[in-house]
Amino acid sequence: MRTSEFDSSSEEEVEEEQLTPFHISWLPLSIVECSQFLGICALPGCKYKDIRRSLEKDVDELENQGVQEVFVFCTRGELNKYRVPSLLEVYRQRGFTVHHTPFPDGDVPELEQCCHILKKLQVCLENNRRTVIHRCLSAASALSNNDAKQSHRNPQGAPRRRSNTDREAIQLPP
């Protein structure tokens, strides 16, 4: 019996070579006069359609990259849909500071919610906290499509531990 791609109750075993690569794009924030970099990545541990990630390996990668703060914009329903219902708890258990401000995939936050997110993000960056944001699939897909065309990873002056997947980061146009 084959489980549905929306079935969050089954944890299927996926061979190492079948896993979808996990990438973090590090955006330089110099355009807004900030010396920090902001990480953007797809949903760790996601299992949806042809995407198969390992939650443990993806969270290990976040740790290897020195991430301290994680902003999650997925709703609880979306976390279930993408088979990572325990993601927020896993983050907390692994020592990340979690900022969960959900709004439905494809939507934008209300102005008040957006201001709240930006204030919290500003505090993290001002305190030199290594910060990552992620949205379910749509934003991460758009970034990965741009990654190959206009990006580099490990920009000069971005202190962090390196990994095999840390090769490119999206650069903002001048």
N, C-alpha and C positions, 0 to 999 in steps of 0.2 A: 504494500500500500504506500503510495507516494503522498507526502504531506504537501499541503498548499504552501505557496511562497509567502502567505500571510500568517501561517501558523507559528505563533511565537512560543508554543509550548515544547516544540521539539528542538533539541540541540543535536544537529547532525554533525558527524565527524567529517572533516574536510582535510584531505591530504595537504601537506605543506606546499607542494607545487601548484595546487589548485587555488590557493588563497589569493585574493585580490590585493595588490600592493597598497600599503598605507603610506601616504605622503603628507607632509606638513609643508605648506607654502609660507615662507616668512616674508611678510611685507614690511619694507622699510617705511617708517613714519616720518621721515625727514621733511616731507611735504607739509606736514602740520607742525614743524619745528619740534619734533620729538626724536630723541636719539635711539629709542627702542624699536623693536621689531614686533609685529603682531602675527601670530601663527593662525592660519586658517586650514582646516582639514575636514575631511568627510567624517561621517559618523563611525567611531571605532566599534569594531565587532559586528558591523552591519551584515545582515544576511537577507538579501532581497534580489529577486530575479537572478541575474548572473553575477552579482557581487557576493563574495564570500570572504569575510574577514574573521580573524581570531581576536576576540575581545582582549584576551590576555596578552597576546603579542602586540596589539595596537597600543594598549595602555603601557606596556613595557617601553615601546618606542617613544611615547610621550614623556615617560620618565627619563629615558636616555637623552632626550633633547632638552632636558632641564625644565620642563613645563611645571609651573606652580599653580597657576590659576586657569580654570576652564569655564568658558561661557557656553552654556547649552541653551539653544533656542527651540528645541524639539518639545512637543507636548508629550505627556505620558503615553497617550494613544499611539503616537508616532514611534516612540521608543519600543512599544510592544510590536507594532507593525514591522519594524526593522530588526526584530528579535534581540533587542538589547534592553529588556525591561529593568534590569538591575544596574544599568550603566552609572547612574548617579551615585548609588550606594558603593559600587566598585571604586569610583573616583575618590569618594570620601575615605574608604578603607585604605586606599593607596596613598593618602596624604595630600591630595589635590584640594584646593579651595574651589568649591563649585558655586557658580552663579547660574541658577536655573531660572530663566525668564522666558517661558514658552509662548509661542504664537504659532498658528497653523502654517505648515509648509506652503510656500507660494504667497503668503500674506506678508505684510509689513507690520511692525508693531505700531500701536497707537503712539501719538506724539509724547505723552507723559511716560509711557513705557520706554520709548526710545531714549528720552532724556535720562531716565533712570539707568539704563544700560550704559550710556555714554559716560555718565558720572562715575559709575563703578569701574568702567574700563580705564578712565583717566586716572583714578586713584591707583589702580594696579600698575599702570605704566609709569606713573610718577614715582612709585615705590620700587621701581626696577624689578617688578615681578614678571617672570617669563609667562606670557599669556597666550592662550589659544582660544579661538571661537570656532564653533561648528554648528551647522544647520544640517538638516537631514540629508537630502540628496541633491536638490536643485542647485543650491549655491556651490556646493562642492564640485558638482559636475561642470558648472560653468568655469570654475577656476581651473580644473584639470584640463579642460579644453584649451584654455589660454596658456597654461603652463608650458607646453611644448613650444609655443610661438615666441613668448616674450618674458622669459623668466630665468632666474638662477637661484640656487640654494646656497646657504652659508655665505651671505654677503659679508664683505669686509667689515670688521668691527662688531659682528654679531656673536658675542661670546656664548658658547654652548658646547655640549658634548656632541661629537659627530657620530653619524650612523651611515649605513650603506644607502639608505633611502633619502638622505638629506643632500640633494644635489642641486635643486633649482628653487627659486622663489620668484613670485610675480613682482615685477617692478612697475611702479606707477609712471606714466608718461610725464616728461618734463613740463 
